[in-house]
Amino acid sequence: MATGSVIIRKKEDSIAATVRRIIEMLGELRFGSITVVVQEGKVLQIDKTEKFRIGPGR
């Protein structure tokens, strides 16, 4: 296996891990948003904001 192939494989693994994490966060979220911050084609940060509504009698 060429060195270039190893680098590509590591990048694919990293992308797959990021996608798995986003899917996991979506499963945990009831109301809110998930923001993915990308810079130069790389995911730098994933923010999850969850909203809770408090109404009368709760």
PDB file of N, CA, C and O in Angstrom:
ATOM      1  N   MET A   1       0.853  -1.184   0.000  1.00  0.00           N
ATOM      2  CA  MET A   1       0.000   0.000   0.000  1.00  0.00           C
ATOM      3  C   MET A   1       0.890   1.236   0.000  1.00  0.00           C
ATOM      4  O   MET A   1       1.831   1.339   0.788  1.00  0.00           O
ATOM      5  N   ALA A   2       0.586   2.157  -0.881  1.00  0.00           N
ATOM      6  CA  ALA A   2       1.368   3.385  -0.981  1.00  0.00           C
ATOM      7  C   ALA A   2       1.034   4.326   0.169  1.00  0.00           C
ATOM      8  O   ALA A   2      -0.048   4.268   0.753  1.00  0.00           O
ATOM      9  N   THR A   3       1.989   5.189   0.473  1.00  0.00           N
ATOM     10  CA  THR A   3       1.784   6.147   1.561  1.00  0.00           C
ATOM     11  C   THR A   3       0.557   7.017   1.310  1.00  0.00           C
ATOM     12  O   THR A   3      -0.203   7.293   2.238  1.00  0.00           O
ATOM     13  N   GLY A   4       0.357   7.448   0.074  1.00  0.00           N
ATOM     14  CA  GLY A   4      -0.810   8.255  -0.263  1.00  0.00           C
ATOM     15  C   GLY A   4      -2.111   7.547   0.070  1.00  0.00           C
ATOM     16  O   GLY A   4      -3.066   8.183   0.515  1.00  0.00           O
ATOM     17  N   SER A   5      -2.160   6.249  -0.138  1.00  0.00           N
ATOM     18  CA  SER A   5      -3.363   5.473   0.173  1.00  0.00           C
ATOM     19  C   SER A   5      -3.635   5.456   1.665  1.00  0.00           C
ATOM     20  O   SER A   5      -4.788   5.510   2.092  1.00  0.00           O
ATOM     21  N   VAL A   6      -2.576   5.382   2.457  1.00  0.00           N
ATOM     22  CA  VAL A   6      -2.729   5.382   3.911  1.00  0.00           C
ATOM     23  C   VAL A   6      -3.312   6.715   4.364  1.00  0.00           C
ATOM     24  O   VAL A   6      -4.206   6.747   5.209  1.00  0.00           O
ATOM     25  N   ILE A   7      -2.817   7.798   3.816  1.00  0.00           N
ATOM     26  CA  ILE A   7      -3.311   9.128   4.179  1.00  0.00           C
ATOM     27  C   ILE A   7      -4.786   9.252   3.805  1.00  0.00           C
ATOM     28  O   ILE A   7      -5.587   9.751   4.595  1.00  0.00           O
ATOM     29  N   ILE A   8      -5.144   8.803   2.615  1.00  0.00           N
ATOM     30  CA  ILE A   8      -6.541   8.862   2.187  1.00  0.00           C
ATOM     31  C   ILE A   8      -7.407   8.018   3.108  1.00  0.00           C
ATOM     32  O   ILE A   8      -8.503   8.436   3.480  1.00  0.00           O
ATOM     33  N   ARG A   9      -6.935   6.844   3.478  1.00  0.00           N
ATOM     34  CA  ARG A   9      -7.698   5.960   4.366  1.00  0.00           C
ATOM     35  C   ARG A   9      -7.916   6.621   5.722  1.00  0.00           C
ATOM     36  O   ARG A   9      -9.017   6.559   6.268  1.00  0.00           O
ATOM     37  N   LYS A  10      -6.884   7.250   6.270  1.00  0.00           N
ATOM     38  CA  LYS A  10      -7.020   7.929   7.559  1.00  0.00           C
ATOM     39  C   LYS A  10      -8.034   9.059   7.453  1.00  0.00           C
ATOM     40  O   LYS A  10      -8.828   9.265   8.371  1.00  0.00           O
ATOM     41  N   LYS A  11      -8.018   9.790   6.348  1.00  0.00           N
ATOM     42  CA  LYS A  11      -8.969  10.883   6.153  1.00  0.00           C
ATOM     43  C   LYS A  11     -10.387  10.322   6.068  1.00  0.00           C
ATOM     44  O   LYS A  11     -11.312  10.889   6.650  1.00  0.00           O
ATOM     45  N   GLU A  12     -10.566   9.203   5.344  1.00  0.00           N
ATOM     46  CA  GLU A  12     -11.888   8.574   5.239  1.00  0.00           C
ATOM     47  C   GLU A  12     -12.366   8.103   6.604  1.00  0.00           C
ATOM     48  O   GLU A  12     -13.542   8.259   6.932  1.00  0.00           O
ATOM     49  N   ASP A  13     -11.470   7.529   7.407  1.00  0.00           N
ATOM     50  CA  ASP A  13     -11.828   7.084   8.756  1.00  0.00           C
ATOM     51  C   ASP A  13     -12.253   8.268   9.616  1.00  0.00           C
ATOM     52  O   ASP A  13     -13.212   8.175  10.383  1.00  0.00           O
ATOM     53  N   SER A  14     -11.539   9.375   9.484  1.00  0.00           N
ATOM     54  CA  SER A  14     -11.853  10.575  10.254  1.00  0.00           C
ATOM     55  C   SER A  14     -13.217  11.134   9.852  1.00  0.00           C
ATOM     56  O   SER A  14     -14.006  11.537  10.707  1.00  0.00           O
ATOM     57  N   ILE A  15     -13.486  11.155   8.559  1.00  0.00           N
ATOM     58  CA  ILE A  15     -14.780  11.637   8.071  1.00  0.00           C
ATOM     59  C   ILE A  15     -15.893  10.725   8.566  1.00  0.00           C
ATOM     60  O   ILE A  15     -16.935  11.206   9.010  1.00  0.00           O
ATOM     61  N   ALA A  16     -15.685   9.418   8.496  1.00  0.00           N
ATOM     62  CA  ALA A  16     -16.697   8.461   8.959  1.00  0.00           C
ATOM     63  C   ALA A  16     -16.962   8.633  10.453  1.00  0.00           C
ATOM     64  O   ALA A  16     -18.111   8.561  10.890  1.00  0.00           O
ATOM     65  N   ALA A  17     -15.915   8.860  11.233  1.00  0.00           N
ATOM     66  CA  ALA A  17     -16.076   9.062  12.678  1.00  0.00           C
ATOM     67  C   ALA A  17     -16.854  10.350  12.957  1.00  0.00           C
ATOM     68  O   ALA A  17     -17.684  10.395  13.865  1.00  0.00           O
ATOM     69  N   THR A  18     -16.584  11.387  12.179  1.00  0.00           N
ATOM     70  CA  THR A  18     -17.298  12.653  12.348  1.00  0.00           C
ATOM     71  C   THR A  18     -18.775  12.480  12.013  1.00  0.00           C
ATOM     72  O   THR A  18     -19.641  12.974  12.736  1.00  0.00           O
ATOM     73  N   VAL A  19     -19.063  11.785  10.926  1.00  0.00           N
ATOM     74  CA  VAL A  19     -20.456  11.545  10.533  1.00  0.00           C
ATOM     75  C   VAL A  19     -21.170  10.708  11.590  1.00  0.00           C
ATOM     76  O   VAL A  19     -22.320  10.990  11.927  1.00  0.00           O
ATOM     77  N   ARG A  20     -20.502   9.683  12.115  1.00  0.00           N
ATOM     78  CA  ARG A  20     -21.101   8.859  13.180  1.00  0.00           C
ATOM     79  C   ARG A  20     -21.426   9.713  14.399  1.00  0.00           C
ATOM     80  O   ARG A  20     -22.483   9.546  15.008  1.00  0.00           O
ATOM     81  N   ARG A  21     -20.534  10.619  14.757  1.00  0.00           N
ATOM     82  CA  ARG A  21     -20.759  11.479  15.927  1.00  0.00           C
ATOM     83  C   ARG A  21     -21.950  12.407  15.701  1.00  0.00           C
ATOM     84  O   ARG A  21     -22.757  12.613  16.607  1.00  0.00           O
ATOM     85  N   ILE A  22     -22.061  12.967  14.496  1.00  0.00           N
ATOM     86  CA  ILE A  22     -23.189  13.843  14.188  1.00  0.00           C
ATOM     87  C   ILE A  22     -24.500  13.056  14.264  1.00  0.00           C
ATOM     88  O   ILE A  22     -25.484  13.552  14.814  1.00  0.00           O
ATOM     89  N   ILE A  23     -24.526  11.852  13.726  1.00  0.00           N
ATOM     90  CA  ILE A  23     -25.727  11.011  13.782  1.00  0.00           C
ATOM     91  C   ILE A  23     -26.076  10.677  15.224  1.00  0.00           C
ATOM     92  O   ILE A  23     -27.249  10.684  15.599  1.00  0.00           O
ATOM     93  N   GLU A  24     -25.065  10.385  16.032  1.00  0.00           N
ATOM     94  CA  GLU A  24     -25.285  10.105  17.453  1.00  0.00           C
ATOM     95  C   GLU A  24     -25.908  11.323  18.151  1.00  0.00           C
ATOM     96  O   GLU A  24     -26.845  11.185  18.938  1.00  0.00           O
ATOM     97  N   MET A  25     -25.378  12.508  17.854  1.00  0.00           N
ATOM     98  CA  MET A  25     -25.907  13.732  18.459  1.00  0.00           C
ATOM     99  C   MET A  25     -27.351  13.975  18.023  1.00  0.00           C
ATOM    100  O   MET A  25     -28.173  14.417  18.826  1.00  0.00           O
ATOM    101  N   LEU A  26     -27.665  13.690  16.765  1.00  0.00           N
ATOM    102  CA  LEU A  26     -29.038  13.840  16.278  1.00  0.00           C
ATOM    103  C   LEU A  26     -29.992  12.922  17.032  1.00  0.00           C
ATOM    104  O   LEU A  26     -31.125  13.303  17.324  1.00  0.00           O
ATOM    105  N   GLY A  27     -29.536  11.719  17.344  1.00  0.00           N
ATOM    106  CA  GLY A  27     -30.362  10.772  18.085  1.00  0.00           C
ATOM    107  C   GLY A  27     -30.650  11.222  19.505  1.00  0.00           C
ATOM    108  O   GLY A  27     -31.676  10.853  20.076  1.00  0.00           O
ATOM    109  N   GLU A  28     -29.759  12.014  20.079  1.00  0.00           N
ATOM    110  CA  GLU A  28     -29.914  12.497  21.457  1.00  0.00           C
ATOM    111  C   GLU A  28     -30.751  13.774  21.536  1.00  0.00           C
ATOM    112  O   GLU A  28     -31.212  14.148  22.615  1.00  0.00           O
ATOM    113  N   LEU A  29     -30.949  14.439  20.407  1.00  0.00           N
ATOM    114  CA  LEU A  29     -31.567  15.762  20.373  1.00  0.00           C
ATOM    115  C   LEU A  29     -33.074  15.663  20.160  1.00  0.00           C
ATOM    116  O   LEU A  29     -33.534  15.004  19.228  1.00  0.00           O
ATOM    117  N   ARG A  30     -33.835  16.321  21.025  1.00  0.00           N
ATOM    118  CA  ARG A  30     -35.297  16.371  20.850  1.00  0.00           C
ATOM    119  C   ARG A  30     -35.704  17.661  20.153  1.00  0.00           C
ATOM    120  O   ARG A  30     -36.410  17.624  19.145  1.00  0.00           O
ATOM    121  N   PHE A  31     -35.266  18.802  20.680  1.00  0.00           N
ATOM    122  CA  PHE A  31     -35.573  20.107  20.091  1.00  0.00           C
ATOM    123  C   PHE A  31     -34.291  20.928  20.121  1.00  0.00           C
ATOM    124  O   PHE A  31     -33.666  21.058  21.173  1.00  0.00           O
ATOM    125  N   GLY A  32     -33.899  21.476  18.998  1.00  0.00           N
ATOM    126  CA  GLY A  32     -32.701  22.297  18.979  1.00  0.00           C
ATOM    127  C   GLY A  32     -32.011  22.238  17.634  1.00  0.00           C
ATOM    128  O   GLY A  32     -32.646  22.027  16.601  1.00  0.00           O
ATOM    129  N   SER A  33     -30.698  22.428  17.658  1.00  0.00           N
ATOM    130  CA  SER A  33     -29.946  22.450  16.406  1.00  0.00           C
ATOM    131  C   SER A  33     -28.538  21.904  16.611  1.00  0.00           C
ATOM    132  O   SER A  33     -27.999  21.895  17.717  1.00  0.00           O
ATOM    133  N   ILE A  34     -27.969  21.453  15.503  1.00  0.00           N
ATOM    134  CA  ILE A  34     -26.571  21.025  15.476  1.00  0.00           C
ATOM    135  C   ILE A  34     -25.894  21.851  14.391  1.00  0.00           C
ATOM    136  O   ILE A  34     -26.363  21.897  13.254  1.00  0.00           O
ATOM    137  N   THR A  35     -24.794  22.501  14.745  1.00  0.00           N
ATOM    138  CA  THR A  35     -24.045  23.336  13.812  1.00  0.00           C
ATOM    139  C   THR A  35     -22.674  22.716  13.600  1.00  0.00           C
ATOM    140  O   THR A  35     -21.966  22.403  14.557  1.00  0.00           O
ATOM    141  N   VAL A  36     -22.309  22.542  12.335  1.00  0.00           N
ATOM    142  CA  VAL A  36     -20.990  22.002  11.995  1.00  0.00           C
ATOM    143  C   VAL A  36     -20.159  23.153  11.440  1.00  0.00           C
ATOM    144  O   VAL A  36     -20.530  23.768  10.440  1.00  0.00           O
ATOM    145  N   VAL A  37     -19.035  23.442  12.091  1.00  0.00           N
ATOM    146  CA  VAL A  37     -18.146  24.529  11.671  1.00  0.00           C
ATOM    147  C   VAL A  37     -17.014  23.914  10.848  1.00  0.00           C
ATOM    148  O   VAL A  37     -16.290  23.038  11.320  1.00  0.00           O
ATOM    149  N   VAL A  38     -16.877  24.393   9.600  1.00  0.00           N
ATOM    150  CA  VAL A  38     -15.877  23.857   8.675  1.00  0.00           C
ATOM    151  C   VAL A  38     -14.943  24.981   8.251  1.00  0.00           C
ATOM    152  O   VAL A  38     -15.383  26.091   7.954  1.00  0.00           O
ATOM    153  N   GLN A  39     -13.644  24.678   8.227  1.00  0.00           N
ATOM    154  CA  GLN A  39     -12.655  25.646   7.752  1.00  0.00           C
ATOM    155  C   GLN A  39     -11.672  24.908   6.862  1.00  0.00           C
ATOM    156  O   GLN A  39     -11.094  23.897   7.262  1.00  0.00           O
ATOM    157  N   GLU A  40     -11.488  25.418   5.659  1.00  0.00           N
ATOM    158  CA  GLU A  40     -10.584  24.821   4.678  1.00  0.00           C
ATOM    159  C   GLU A  40     -10.889  23.341   4.462  1.00  0.00           C
ATOM    160  O   GLU A  40      -9.980  22.520   4.336  1.00  0.00           O
ATOM    161  N   GLY A  41     -12.180  23.014   4.421  1.00  0.00           N
ATOM    162  CA  GLY A  41     -12.599  21.644   4.142  1.00  0.00           C
ATOM    163  C   GLY A  41     -12.491  20.685   5.304  1.00  0.00           C
ATOM    164  O   GLY A  41     -12.692  19.484   5.124  1.00  0.00           O
ATOM    165  N   LYS A  42     -12.180  21.177   6.491  1.00  0.00           N
ATOM    166  CA  LYS A  42     -12.039  20.317   7.670  1.00  0.00           C
ATOM    167  C   LYS A  42     -13.037  20.737   8.738  1.00  0.00           C
ATOM    168  O   LYS A  42     -13.246  21.926   8.979  1.00  0.00           O
ATOM    169  N   VAL A  43     -13.648  19.745   9.373  1.00  0.00           N
ATOM    170  CA  VAL A  43     -14.582  20.031  10.460  1.00  0.00           C
ATOM    171  C   VAL A  43     -13.773  20.434  11.682  1.00  0.00           C
ATOM    172  O   VAL A  43     -12.953  19.662  12.180  1.00  0.00           O
ATOM    173  N   LEU A  44     -14.009  21.653  12.162  1.00  0.00           N
ATOM    174  CA  LEU A  44     -13.296  22.157  13.332  1.00  0.00           C
ATOM    175  C   LEU A  44     -14.092  21.959  14.609  1.00  0.00           C
ATOM    176  O   LEU A  44     -13.526  21.737  15.680  1.00  0.00           O
ATOM    177  N   GLN A  45     -15.414  22.042  14.487  1.00  0.00           N
ATOM    178  CA  GLN A  45     -16.230  22.077  15.697  1.00  0.00           C
ATOM    179  C   GLN A  45     -17.642  21.622  15.360  1.00  0.00           C
ATOM    180  O   GLN A  45     -18.150  21.879  14.269  1.00  0.00           O
ATOM    181  N   ILE A  46     -18.264  20.941  16.315  1.00  0.00           N
ATOM    182  CA  ILE A  46     -19.675  20.577  16.211  1.00  0.00           C
ATOM    183  C   ILE A  46     -20.354  21.100  17.468  1.00  0.00           C
ATOM    184  O   ILE A  46     -19.985  20.731  18.583  1.00  0.00           O
ATOM    185  N   ASP A  47     -21.351  21.967  17.280  1.00  0.00           N
ATOM    186  CA  ASP A  47     -22.088  22.539  18.413  1.00  0.00           C
ATOM    187  C   ASP A  47     -23.491  21.955  18.441  1.00  0.00           C
ATOM    188  O   ASP A  47     -24.155  21.859  17.409  1.00  0.00           O
ATOM    189  N   LYS A  48     -23.934  21.568  19.623  1.00  0.00           N
ATOM    190  CA  LYS A  48     -25.310  21.106  19.801  1.00  0.00           C
ATOM    191  C   LYS A  48     -25.992  22.058  20.768  1.00  0.00           C
ATOM    192  O   LYS A  48     -25.521  22.272  21.885  1.00  0.00           O
ATOM    193  N   THR A  49     -27.109  22.628  20.326  1.00  0.00           N
ATOM    194  CA  THR A  49     -27.895  23.518  21.170  1.00  0.00           C
ATOM    195  C   THR A  49     -29.253  22.868  21.369  1.00  0.00           C
ATOM    196  O   THR A  49     -29.988  22.636  20.409  1.00  0.00           O
ATOM    197  N   GLU A  50     -29.579  22.579  22.612  1.00  0.00           N
ATOM    198  CA  GLU A  50     -30.857  21.949  22.903  1.00  0.00           C
ATOM    199  C   GLU A  50     -31.769  22.967  23.563  1.00  0.00           C
ATOM    200  O   GLU A  50     -31.338  23.738  24.420  1.00  0.00           O
ATOM    201  N   LYS A  51     -33.023  22.964  23.164  1.00  0.00           N
ATOM    202  CA  LYS A  51     -33.993  23.922  23.702  1.00  0.00           C
ATOM    203  C   LYS A  51     -34.999  23.188  24.572  1.00  0.00           C
ATOM    204  O   LYS A  51     -35.464  22.098  24.239  1.00  0.00           O
ATOM    205  N   PHE A  52     -35.317  23.801  25.673  1.00  0.00           N
ATOM    206  CA  PHE A  52     -36.321  23.279  26.589  1.00  0.00           C
ATOM    207  C   PHE A  52     -37.382  24.352  26.774  1.00  0.00           C
ATOM    208  O   PHE A  52     -37.067  25.487  27.133  1.00  0.00           O
ATOM    209  N   ARG A  53     -38.615  24.003  26.533  1.00  0.00           N
ATOM    210  CA  ARG A  53     -39.706  24.965  26.728  1.00  0.00           C
ATOM    211  C   ARG A  53     -40.394  24.654  28.038  1.00  0.00           C
ATOM    212  O   ARG A  53     -40.771  23.514  28.311  1.00  0.00           O
ATOM    213  N   ILE A  54     -40.548  25.679  28.832  1.00  0.00           N
ATOM    214  CA  ILE A  54     -41.190  25.526  30.129  1.00  0.00           C
ATOM    215  C   ILE A  54     -42.501  26.292  30.070  1.00  0.00           C
ATOM    216  O   ILE A  54     -42.524  27.511  29.900  1.00  0.00           O
ATOM    217  N   GLY A  55     -43.576  25.561  30.211  1.00  0.00           N
ATOM    218  CA  GLY A  55     -44.888  26.191  30.145  1.00  0.00           C
ATOM    219  C   GLY A  55     -45.592  26.089  31.486  1.00  0.00           C
ATOM    220  O   GLY A  55     -45.056  25.511  32.431  1.00  0.00           O
ATOM    221  N   PRO A  56     -46.782  26.643  31.569  1.00  0.00           N
ATOM    222  CA  PRO A  56     -47.551  26.576  32.813  1.00  0.00           C
ATOM    223  C   PRO A  56     -47.861  25.128  33.193  1.00  0.00           C
ATOM    224  O   PRO A  56     -48.186  24.303  32.339  1.00  0.00           O
ATOM    225  N   GLY A  57     -47.757  24.843  34.463  1.00  0.00           N
ATOM    226  CA  GLY A  57     -48.076  23.515  34.966  1.00  0.00           C
ATOM    227  C   GLY A  57     -46.996  22.477  34.775  1.00  0.00           C
ATOM    228  O   GLY A  57     -47.225  21.294  35.029  1.00  0.00           O
ATOM    229  N   ARG A  58     -45.828  22.891  34.336  1.00  0.00           N
ATOM    230  CA  ARG A  58     -44.737  21.926  34.127  1.00  0.00           C
ATOM    231  C   ARG A  58     -43.709  22.019  35.203  1.00  0.00           C
ATOM    232  O   ARG A  58     -42.725  21.280  35.182  1.00  0.00           O
TER     233      ARG A  58
END
